[in-house]
Amino acid sequence: MNCDWVQQNVCLYLYNELADDARHELEQHIRRCPQCAAELAGQREFQGQMNVLPVEEPSASFLAAARMRLQEALETTEQNRAWYHRLAFDPAAWLRQVRFSPALAAVILIVGFGSGLGTMYSALGGRQVVQPPPTTQEASIAGITSIDHQPNSNTVQIHFDRLRPESVEGSIDDPKIQELLRFAAQNNINNPGVRLNSVDLLTTKPDDPRVREVLTYALRYDSNPGVRLKALDGLGSYVKQDIRVRNAVLEALLNDSNLAVRSGALHALEPVRADSSVRMALQQLAKDDPSDYIRTESQHELASMANLD
């Protein structure tokens, strides 16, 4: 352990964020090194000065947005990484363990040797990696031009452009039809009518996670409030069980520019109004939202929660 490492990690040491072995080594180094001991003393003094300053309370909307982003990040991060990930990201720690563990060194040697044999076998066998065929979205589709739903049936006709205009007809349960509908909902920038038709049809299949992802995207990013409202209608029944849907609806309540979308989001969140993020958002909206309607409805929601408590 050298002085550069110690000085870079003194702050983590003060806030008890170092692992036990690293903490012990840092303490041993500081006892021997006056320069690093002085750095620790300076950091500790600075920490004490900062602790006496008043702490600003963040707004409820800021906390709610931060919690939404944190929840989504945690869901998309692979949990419980395997040992080989830890080896890749912290080789120094593993080398320290190898120094004190001959058995571990032997295991690593055997695994490396076996991997080398496997690589050589693959090369000699002349095996090739087979690439999956391109999906409809990856093909040369210029855009969806129109969507026609035959009344009182499941039949949908979708017209789209490739190298030349084409169309396909089939049941709304057809995977290819559903794929084109998802494509239309996200890729027809200059045709809100097509986006509205595709989102309208997709709302009949909200149990498909891919459909919910498209509807969530439309609620967050579509420029047309009618499309956002239609997406909100399709997502409403999943606010309670899908945290990503809940976060998107809460985000629409806090940030959407259209009052109708915000009002729909407010009512869609009623089943989860006891959630801490939703409650904090309602408290902030009830206090100082510029819309009289949103402010009054938020106050009513909070009052009804108080009665239930």
C-alpha positions in Angstrom: 0.0 0.0 0.0 1.5 3.3 -1.1 0.9 7.0 -0.1 -1.1 7.8 -3.3 -3.6 5.0 -2.5 -3.9 6.1 1.1 -4.5 9.7 0.3 -7.1 8.9 -2.3 -9.1 6.7 0.1 -8.8 8.7 3.3 -12.3 10.1 2.8 -13.7 6.6 2.4 -11.9 5.7 5.6 -13.5 8.6 7.5 -17.0 7.6 6.4 -16.5 3.9 7.1 -16.8 2.9 3.5 -13.6 0.8 3.3 -13.5 -3.0 3.6 -12.1 -4.3 6.8 -8.8 -5.5 5.3 -8.2 -2.2 3.4 -9.1 -0.3 6.6 -6.6 -2.2 8.6 -3.8 -1.8 6.1 -4.5 2.0 5.8 -4.3 2.3 9.6 -1.0 0.5 9.7 0.4 2.7 6.9 -0.7 5.9 8.7 1.2 4.8 11.9 4.4 4.6 9.8 3.9 7.6 7.5 3.8 11.2 8.9 2.7 12.7 5.6 -0.4 10.4 5.3 -1.2 11.0 9.0 -1.2 14.7 8.3 -3.6 14.2 5.4 -5.9 12.2 7.6 -5.9 14.9 10.2 -6.7 17.6 7.6 -9.5 15.6 6.2 -10.9 14.9 9.7 -10.8 18.6 10.5 -12.6 19.5 7.2 -15.2 16.9 8.0 -15.8 18.5 11.4 -16.2 21.9 9.9 -18.7 20.6 7.4 -20.7 18.9 10.0 -21.5 22.2 11.8 -23.0 23.8 8.7 -26.8 23.7 8.3 -28.1 21.0 6.0 -30.5 22.0 3.2 -33.5 19.8 2.9 -34.2 18.7 -0.7 -37.6 19.1 -2.1 -40.1 16.2 -2.3 -40.1 16.2 -6.1 -36.3 16.0 -6.2 -36.3 13.1 -3.7 -39.0 11.3 -5.6 -37.2 11.7 -8.9 -33.9 10.6 -7.4 -35.6 7.5 -5.9 -37.1 6.6 -9.2 -33.7 6.8 -10.9 -32.1 4.8 -8.1 -34.8 2.1 -8.3 -34.4 1.7 -12.0 -30.7 1.6 -11.8 -30.8 -1.1 -9.1 -33.2 -3.2 -11.2 -31.0 -3.0 -14.3 -27.8 -3.7 -12.4 -26.8 -7.3 -12.2 -26.9 -8.4 -8.6 -24.5 -10.8 -6.8 -21.8 -10.7 -9.4 -19.9 -13.9 -9.9 -16.4 -14.4 -8.6 -14.9 -13.8 -12.0 -16.5 -10.4 -12.2 -14.9 -9.5 -8.9 -11.6 -10.8 -10.3 -11.9 -8.6 -13.4 -12.7 -5.5 -11.4 -10.4 -5.9 -8.4 -7.4 -8.0 -9.5 -5.2 -6.5 -6.8 -7.4 -7.9 -4.1 -7.3 -11.4 -5.7 -3.6 -11.3 -6.0 -3.3 -10.5 -2.3 -5.5 -13.6 -1.6 -3.4 -15.7 -4.0 -0.3 -14.8 -2.1 -1.7 -16.4 1.1 -3.6 -19.2 -0.6 -1.7 -21.8 -2.6 -5.0 -23.7 -3.2 -6.6 -20.7 -4.8 -3.6 -20.2 -7.0 -3.8 -23.8 -8.2 -7.5 -23.4 -9.0 -6.8 -20.2 -11.0 -4.0 -22.0 -12.9 -6.3 -25.0 -13.7 -9.1 -22.8 -14.9 -6.8 -20.8 -17.1 -5.3 -23.9 -18.6 -8.7 -25.4 -19.3 -9.9 -22.1 -20.9 -6.9 -22.2 -23.2 -7.6 -25.8 -24.2 -11.2 -24.8 -24.9 -10.2 -21.9 -27.1 -7.7 -24.1 -29.0 -10.3 -26.8 -29.5 -12.8 -24.2 -30.9 -10.2 -22.9 -33.3 -9.2 -26.3 -34.6 -12.7 -27.4 -34.9 -13.4 -24.5 -37.2 -16.7 -23.7 -35.5 -18.3 -20.4 -36.5 -20.6 -18.3 -34.4 -24.1 -18.2 -36.0 -25.6 -14.7 -35.9 -29.4 -14.5 -35.3 -31.4 -13.3 -38.2 -32.3 -9.6 -38.2 -35.6 -8.6 -36.8 -38.2 -6.6 -38.5 -37.0 -3.4 -36.8 -33.5 -4.1 -38.1 -34.7 -4.5 -41.7 -35.0 -1.6 -44.1 -38.3 -0.2 -42.8 -38.7 3.5 -43.6 -41.8 3.9 -41.4 -45.3 2.8 -40.8 -47.7 4.7 -43.0 -51.1 3.6 -41.7 -52.8 1.1 -39.4 -56.3 -0.1 -40.0 -58.2 -2.1 -37.4 -61.3 -3.9 -38.7 -64.2 -3.3 -36.3 -65.4 -6.1 -34.1 -62.4 -8.3 -34.9 -58.8 -8.9 -34.0 -57.6 -8.3 -37.6 -55.1 -5.4 -38.1 -53.7 -4.2 -41.4 -50.4 -2.3 -41.2 -48.9 -0.4 -44.2 -45.2 0.3 -44.1 -42.4 1.4 -46.4 -39.2 -0.4 -47.1 -37.5 -0.3 -50.4 -41.0 0.0 -51.8 -44.4 0.3 -50.0 -45.5 -3.0 -48.5 -48.2 -4.1 -46.1 -49.0 -7.1 -43.9 -52.3 -8.3 -42.5 -52.9 -10.6 -39.6 -54.4 -11.0 -36.2 -53.3 -8.7 -33.4 -52.0 -11.8 -31.6 -49.5 -12.4 -34.5 -46.0 -11.7 -33.2 -45.1 -10.0 -36.5 -48.1 -7.7 -36.2 -47.2 -6.9 -32.6 -43.6 -6.2 -33.5 -44.6 -3.7 -36.2 -47.0 -2.0 -33.8 -44.1 -1.6 -31.3 -42.0 -0.2 -34.1 -44.7 2.2 -35.1 -45.2 3.5 -31.6 -41.5 4.5 -31.3 -40.3 5.4 -34.8 -42.9 7.4 -36.6 -41.7 10.8 -35.5 -43.7 12.9 -38.0 -46.9 10.8 -37.9 -48.8 11.1 -34.5 -51.9 9.5 -36.0 -50.0 6.3 -36.7 -48.4 6.4 -33.2 -51.8 6.9 -31.6 -53.3 3.9 -33.5 -50.4 1.7 -32.6 -50.4 2.6 -28.9 -54.2 2.2 -28.9 -53.9 -1.4 -30.2 -51.0 -2.2 -27.9 -53.0 -1.2 -24.8 -54.9 -4.4 -25.3 -51.7 -6.4 -24.6 -50.3 -4.7 -21.4 -49.4 -8.1 -19.9 -46.5 -8.4 -22.4 -43.4 -6.7 -20.8 -42.3 -5.5 -24.2 -45.6 -3.8 -24.7 -45.4 -2.1 -21.3 -41.9 -0.9 -22.2 -43.1 0.7 -25.4 -46.1 2.3 -23.6 -43.8 3.6 -20.9 -41.5 5.1 -23.6 -44.5 6.8 -25.2 -45.7 8.2 -21.9 -42.3 9.6 -21.1 -41.1 10.9 -24.5 -43.9 11.1 -27.1 -44.5 14.7 -28.2 -48.2 14.3 -28.7 -50.3 14.5 -25.5 -53.0 12.3 -27.0 -50.5 9.5 -27.5 -49.2 10.0 -23.9 -52.8 9.8 -22.6 -53.5 6.7 -24.5 -50.3 5.1 -23.2 -51.3 6.1 -19.6 -54.6 4.4 -20.1 -52.8 1.2 -21.1 -50.4 1.3 -18.1 -52.9 2.2 -15.4 -53.6 -1.4 -14.3 -49.9 -2.1 -13.8 -49.0 0.9 -11.5 -49.3 -1.3 -8.5 -47.2 -4.3 -9.6 -44.6 -2.9 -12.0 -42.2 -0.4 -10.4 -41.1 1.0 -13.7 -44.7 1.7 -14.7 -45.2 3.4 -11.4 -42.1 5.6 -11.8 -43.1 6.6 -15.3 -46.6 7.6 -14.1 -45.2 9.5 -11.2 -42.7 11.3 -13.5 -45.6 12.3 -15.7 -47.5 13.7 -12.7 -44.5 15.8 -11.7 -43.1 16.9 -15.1 -45.6 16.5 -18.0 -46.6 19.8 -19.7 -50.2 18.7 -20.3 -52.7 19.1 -17.5 -54.9 16.2 -18.8 -51.9 13.8 -18.7 -51.0 15.0 -15.2 -54.6 14.6 -14.0 -54.7 11.1 -15.4 -51.4 10.2 -13.8 -52.7 11.6 -10.4 -55.7 9.3 -10.5 -53.7 6.3 -11.9 -51.5 6.6 -8.8 -54.4 6.2 -6.3 -53.8 2.5 -5.7 -50.3 3.2 -4.6 -50.8 6.6 -2.9 -49.3 5.2 0.3 -46.0 4.6 -1.4 -43.4 6.9 0.1 -42.4 8.4 -3.2 -46.0 9.1 -4.2 -46.8 10.5 -0.8 -43.8 12.9 -1.0 -44.8 14.0 -4.5 -48.4 14.6 -3.3 -47.2 16.7 -0.4 -45.1 18.9 -2.7 -47.9 19.3 -5.2 -50.5 20.1 -2.6 -48.3 22.8 -1.3 -47.1 24.8 -4.3 -48.2 23.3 -7.7 -49.1 26.1 -10.1 -52.2 24.2 -11.2 -55.2 24.8 -8.9 -56.7 21.5 -9.9 -53.6 19.4 -9.2 -53.0 21.2 -6.0 -56.6 20.6 -4.8 -56.7 17.0 -5.9 -53.4 16.3 -4.2 -54.8 17.8 -1.0 -57.8 15.5 -1.2 -55.6 12.5 -1.7 -53.5 13.4 1.3 -56.7 14.0 3.4 -58.1 10.6 2.4 -54.8 8.9 3.4 -54.9 10.7 6.8 -58.5 9.3 7.4 -57.3 5.8 6.5 -54.4 6.2 9.0 
